[in-house]
């Protein structure tokens, strides 16, 4: 049991009391973290104890999202203080604490929750065609590493989408299908024990002049040593605009060589070609004849495609040489 209590923290979400101190647990004396449940006062039970001889705790705090227990420690043998964290999902199994502090001083740090969430969302992709799916990615700060300021969000977040500065009716999810052209931005609201914060993204452009391109590549999966085979690459424009300067490249699998072809440049094992214009509903097809190496093994062909007014696409294909 804990005989000398140094600090404690209450987790109201899980109904646990966390206590740090010294005492004897299982016949072993030392420094411990004891987890006590059933905070209704009727049946408080010691359900787990984590023994840690490396540090003496001077403070405990539960983080806002309820996933970690933070402790300020006086570390041995190095004088100074640091922060350790326990994963609350694993603490019942005696999870070993991880040192997450980055600063040391002559006095112990008491981790506390003092800040509302902080973050900056972004919309991806930054440029797209009408009908594309946009995603609001909120990158939340986890707080100052010394844990003097902790700003992680807790619970569900809420989303609001805008097009050209006006709210999009019914658009309150993390993703949005951009039906029409415009400048799309998102705002995310999150809360923790210290307060509520709303942060807004910069705008992503949905352009009717954007071309939605589809990339596919086919090649035989198994070829004989030294044999020739063909890799076929197709680029299809599904509109609405004409794609300009469509550049496609194939990085050859290890040991493969390519037969020279008009309109295709080959440099350092990469074959590339450019289609100046690809109309809406149009398809560009290129077939490259390649020769397999004499050594057996698996090689990867990496195919990439980009356009002046289209998003970059990629595809990998593996070929087994026998």
Beta strands, then each sheet from edge to edge (+ up, - down):
strand 1: 2-11
strand 2: 16-25
strand 3: 28-37
strand 4: 45-51
strand 5: 55-62
strand 6: 68-75
strand 7: 81-87
strand 8: 98-99
strand 9: 119-124
strand 10: 127-128
strand 11: 133-140
strand 12: 154-163
strand 13: 166-167
strand 14: 175-177
strand 15: 182-192
strand 16: 195-200
strand 17: 204-206
strand 18: 211-218
strand 19: 222-223
strand 20: 228-240
strand 21: 243-251
strand 22: 257-258
strand 23: 265-267
strand 24: 270-278
strand 25: 283-291
strand 26: 297-307
strand 27: 310-321
sheet 1: 1+ 2- 3+ 4-
sheet 2: 5+ 6- 7+ 8-
sheet 3: 9+ 11- 14+
sheet 4: 10+ 17+ 15- 12+ 13-
sheet 5: 10+ 17+ 15- 16+
sheet 6: 18+ 20- 25+ 22-
sheet 7: 19+ 27+ 26- 21+ 24- 23+
end
